């Protein structure tokens, strides 16, 4: 039994150069394991609370020294001599210690860092790869290498261009295995860079490694982004809609101007008109996944759109759900979506993350394990995606070490298992048909 002997923590930097929390859990036998917590730029209002110092003299108020202090004082005192083999009990202790619904007292960033580090420490103590240990905490699933949803063009809060849509993805679902999918994505990414340069557009990288296109002439219209990405698939030697599909994270809450009205591509659209816009994109382009198409409280808009499109398009709740089991259950009841994005830092502990995944899967929803725009080199979500049989992962473009670290970890895992690739996503493709509203 691995007993916690000490917990350390420090302020480190994420991929945007902002502070975040790193915690290390040291257990008997001098086994040490750490975890770093990412941070989002586009955050849903139902997410657990990320504790920042607010001191304008340090990191423009974004310091996390208070969260770090909470780890090495209160959290360490509460967990000394606790057994890391009981993740559920450990996480319940952390939740109770904080005592607030959104973990605002201690900070979800402090709590999650310890929760994930404890799981890593137990995996090391058992001599297991992390994904195999995580499988012990979850109802057995077939090991599944996930389809990467690669963010190749950034917009919204992740870029300096005029695109309202936050992310444009390529989804190489036609590959035989993860290794080939990654290669496809890299080749399409490279082809897209060449196309953008030829068009006189900037190829600086946005927060998640996708091209920004923010310098004049800038990317202004969603249709431009779709056209460039479809062409990139072709120029890389693949067939759009067969080898690779497209996806978007609309992040519609970010361009919601008032209830039921959205500002996109230079126009203000009603929810119904926005639904028709998605329909048009789906008919013109191999668009298979639409994340956060409406505001995060627009239940009727979600339900109406999903009722027509659930068989043919993956409709993903992110801001709508915030990895919160109660929100996910509400969405299941409303039939608001058919897929759930999972971000551990939205809810704050590993146990709650696993509960959210299980709830979604038991309702027949697809699951996408996701990074954040402010990432670290931590690869926990790669192991998590395999362990729970998610079938999909969203961790950015194949650029920047904070993104490629996850892809490289999945390559390593693939050498060790003979898991299926893309099975949950291919089930969706077998039902694919043009979107309707």
Protein Blocks (a to p, Z undefined) as FASTA:
>chain_A
ZZdfbdcddddddfkopacdddddddehiiacdddddddfbdcfkbccdddekiakgggh
packlmmmmmmmmmmmmmgoiafklmmlmmmmmmmmnopanlpmnopklmmmmmmmmmmm
mmmmnopafklmmmmmpccdddddddddddfbdchjlbcbfbfblbdcdddfkbmbfklm
mmmmmmmmmmmmmmmmmnopafbdcfkopafklaccddfbfklmmmmmmmmmmmnopaeh
klpccdddfklmlmcfbghiaceehiacdfklmmmmmmmmmmmpccfbdghkbcfklmml
mmmmmmmmmmmpccddfklnnopaklmmmmmmnopafcdcddfklnopaklmmmmmmmmm
mnopacdddddfbdcfbfklmmmmmmnonopacebjaehjklmmmmmmmmmmmmmpccde
hklmmmmmmmgccddZZ
